[in-house]
Amino acid sequence: MLRCADNSLYTGVTTDVERRVEEHNENSKKAAKYTRARRPVSLAYVETAMDRSAACKRESNIKRLPSQHKEALVDGFQASSSFTLVSSAIAQSTVKSPK
């Protein structure tokens, strides 16, 4: 999930988190329409998945969550992860369903 400049959250799937965040912030043609109008964006939450199908299913589930639940995911992620650990998660860079 990305935190947009207007404090909203954007959820998507990618195989390369660092590249995708950069595209959302700098490349208008590759940025999502939603994030183009809400720059800059920053990484707020990451999960990894076994495959793209599982990642898309989890993305769909997250998008249907109430905003309070999405914020709880972000808060839990930030509380349990240092940015050093996030960098190693970014290196794996896919979205994963929780167990």
C-alpha positions in Angstrom: 0.0 0.0 0.0 1.1 3.5 -0.7 0.4 6.6 1.4 -0.6 9.4 -0.9 0.0 13.1 -0.2 -3.7 13.6 0.7 -3.2 10.8 3.4 -5.3 8.3 1.4 -4.0 4.7 0.8 -3.5 3.1 -2.6 -3.3 -0.7 -2.9 -1.7 -2.5 -5.8 0.4 -5.5 -6.9 3.9 -5.5 -8.2 7.0 -7.6 -8.6 9.4 -4.7 -7.8 8.2 -2.4 -5.0 11.0 0.2 -5.3 10.5 0.5 -9.1 6.8 0.8 -8.7 6.9 3.5 -6.0 9.3 5.4 -8.2 6.9 5.1 -11.2 4.0 6.4 -9.1 6.1 9.4 -8.1 7.9 10.3 -11.3 6.6 8.6 -14.4 3.1 9.9 -15.4 2.6 7.3 -18.1 3.2 4.4 -15.8 1.7 5.8 -12.6 -1.8 4.9 -11.7 -4.4 7.6 -12.5 -5.2 7.7 -8.7 -1.7 8.4 -7.6 -0.9 10.9 -10.4 -3.1 13.5 -8.7 -1.9 12.6 -5.2 1.9 12.8 -5.3 4.2 12.3 -3.6 3.4 8.8 -2.5 5.4 6.7 0.0 5.5 3.0 0.9 3.1 2.3 3.8 2.6 -1.5 3.8 4.1 -4.6 2.1 3.1 -8.2 2.0 4.6 -11.0 -0.2 2.7 -13.8 -2.0 3.5 -17.2 -3.5 2.3 -16.1 -6.9 0.5 -13.3 -8.8 -2.9 -15.0 -8.4 -2.6 -15.1 -4.6 -1.3 -11.5 -4.6 -4.3 -10.3 -6.7 -6.7 -12.1 -4.4 -5.2 -10.5 -1.3 -5.2 -7.1 -3.0 -8.9 -7.5 -3.7 -9.5 -8.4 0.0 -7.5 -5.4 1.2 -9.4 -3.0 -1.1 -12.7 -4.2 0.4 -11.5 -3.5 4.0 -12.9 -0.5 5.8 -10.3 2.3 6.1 -9.9 1.7 9.8 -8.7 -1.9 9.1 -6.3 -0.7 6.4 -4.9 1.8 8.8 -4.4 -1.0 11.4 -2.5 -3.0 8.8 -0.2 0.0 8.1 0.2 0.8 11.8 1.1 -2.8 12.6 3.5 -3.0 9.7 5.3 0.2 10.7 5.4 -0.8 14.4 6.9 -4.3 13.7 9.3 -3.3 10.8 12.3 -1.1 10.8 13.1 0.5 7.4 16.1 -1.8 7.2 13.8 -4.9 7.3 11.4 -3.2 4.8 14.3 -2.8 2.4 14.9 -6.6 2.5 11.2 -7.2 2.0 11.3 -4.8 -1.0 14.1 -6.9 -2.5 11.7 -9.8 -2.6 9.0 -7.4 -3.8 5.8 -9.3 -4.2 2.6 -9.1 -2.2 2.0 -12.1 0.1 -1.2 -13.3 1.8 -1.0 -13.7 5.6 -1.0 -17.2 7.0 
